[in-house]
Amino acid sequence: DNALFDSEGADKYVYFVHSYHASDIPDEFIIGEADYGYRFTAAVQKDNVFGLQFHPEKSGDVGLSMLKRFGGHK
């Protein structure tokens, strides 16, 4: 439930280049997780700062939609 993601975000796929990921992130900052044999943090936010482990610019229509929402466009 975050403005960066659309309401159907749970079923979308995004592009990951490597297996590195953040750990020990306080739940209050986690806005997205992924599952690749185990669940891990894939997106975080604190105030107006976002961090994404994946590459929205390489994630087709899903990523383009995220980037548009990030820029304040629908």
C-alpha positions in Angstrom: 0.0 0.0 0.0 2.3 2.7 -1.3 1.9 5.5 -3.9 4.9 4.1 -5.8 3.1 0.9 -6.5 -0.2 0.3 -8.2 -3.0 -1.7 -6.4 -2.0 -4.8 -8.5 1.7 -4.7 -7.5 1.7 -8.0 -5.7 1.4 -9.9 -8.9 4.0 -7.9 -10.9 7.5 -8.8 -11.9 10.5 -6.5 -11.9 14.1 -6.9 -13.1 16.8 -7.9 -10.6 20.4 -7.9 -11.8 22.0 -9.6 -8.8 21.2 -11.3 -5.5 22.4 -8.6 -3.1 19.7 -7.2 -0.8 19.3 -5.2 2.3 18.7 -7.0 5.6 17.8 -5.9 9.1 15.5 -3.1 7.8 12.9 -1.9 10.4 9.4 -2.9 9.2 8.3 0.8 9.2 10.5 1.5 6.2 9.7 -1.6 4.1 7.3 -0.9 1.2 8.1 -3.9 -0.9 9.3 -7.5 -0.7 10.2 -10.1 -3.2 10.3 -13.9 -3.0 13.1 -15.9 -4.7 13.0 -19.0 -2.6 12.9 -16.8 0.5 11.4 -13.4 1.2 13.6 -10.3 1.2 13.3 -6.5 1.3 13.1 -5.1 -2.3 11.9 -1.5 -1.6 12.1 0.9 1.2 11.0 4.4 2.0 11.7 7.0 4.7 9.9 10.3 4.2 10.6 11.3 0.5 13.6 9.0 0.0 13.0 5.7 -1.8 15.4 2.8 -2.2 14.7 0.0 -4.7 16.9 -3.1 -5.0 15.5 -3.9 -8.5 15.7 -1.8 -11.7 12.4 -0.1 -12.6 14.1 1.4 -15.7 14.6 -2.2 -17.0 11.2 -3.6 -15.8 9.0 -2.8 -18.8 5.6 -1.4 -18.4 5.6 -2.2 -14.6 8.7 -0.1 -14.1 7.6 2.7 -16.4 4.4 3.0 -14.3 6.4 3.2 -11.1 8.7 5.9 -12.5 5.7 7.9 -13.7 4.1 7.7 -10.2 7.5 8.6 -8.6 7.6 11.7 -10.8 4.0 12.6 -9.8 2.3 11.5 -13.0 -0.5 9.0 -13.4 
